[in-house]
Amino acid sequence: MRTAFLIDGTAFCYRAFYAIRGLATSDGRPTNAVYGFAVMLKALRDKHHPEYLAVARAV
């Protein structure tokens, strides 16, 4: 069976931003949302192995 995942990118980023605190670049820019997004997306792919995956964002 083929699987397709559609990710709500805005919600994923929001969740990642507040789930991981304190990650920032040397000049103070927060990177926790980017890191958390990547980690959660990788975990989702590793667990479910979807054939198709898309990320959408709210405008």
Legacy VTK file of the C-alpha trace (Angstrom):
# vtk DataFile Version 3.0
C-alpha trace
ASCII
DATASET POLYDATA
POINTS 59 float
0.000 0.000 0.000
1.290 3.471 -0.874
1.336 6.121 1.820
1.309 9.877 1.460
1.818 12.354 4.286
0.821 15.991 4.159
2.512 17.965 6.936
1.143 21.224 8.322
4.447 23.108 8.196
3.249 26.022 10.317
2.110 23.751 13.152
5.284 21.657 12.893
7.476 24.777 13.202
5.411 26.140 16.103
5.654 22.841 17.941
9.395 22.559 17.290
10.057 26.148 18.379
8.478 25.618 21.804
9.588 22.009 22.282
13.304 22.786 22.094
14.601 25.799 23.975
17.910 27.560 23.918
19.328 26.732 20.493
20.737 29.789 18.733
23.531 30.916 16.450
26.527 32.769 17.827
24.829 36.086 17.017
21.646 35.103 18.882
19.286 34.001 16.093
17.074 31.146 17.300
17.557 27.869 15.442
15.417 25.622 17.626
12.471 25.618 15.171
14.646 24.596 12.218
16.443 21.895 14.179
13.237 20.587 15.764
11.442 20.544 12.408
14.228 18.469 10.852
14.370 16.045 13.780
10.586 15.526 13.853
10.408 15.089 10.076
13.240 12.537 10.135
11.553 10.613 12.957
8.288 10.557 11.025
10.024 9.287 7.884
12.032 6.655 9.790
8.956 5.332 11.588
6.415 5.255 8.749
8.472 5.222 5.513
5.931 7.183 3.437
6.279 6.944 -0.312
5.188 10.573 -0.723
5.648 13.476 1.646
4.679 17.118 1.272
4.866 20.102 3.592
2.343 22.940 3.301
2.363 26.252 5.113
-0.316 28.770 5.946
-0.186 32.038 4.061
LINES 1 60
59 0 1 2 3 4 5 6 7 8 9 10 11 12 13 14 15 16 17 18 19 20 21 22 23 24 25 26 27 28 29 30 31 32 33 34 35 36 37 38 39 40 41 42 43 44 45 46 47 48 49 50 51 52 53 54 55 56 57 58
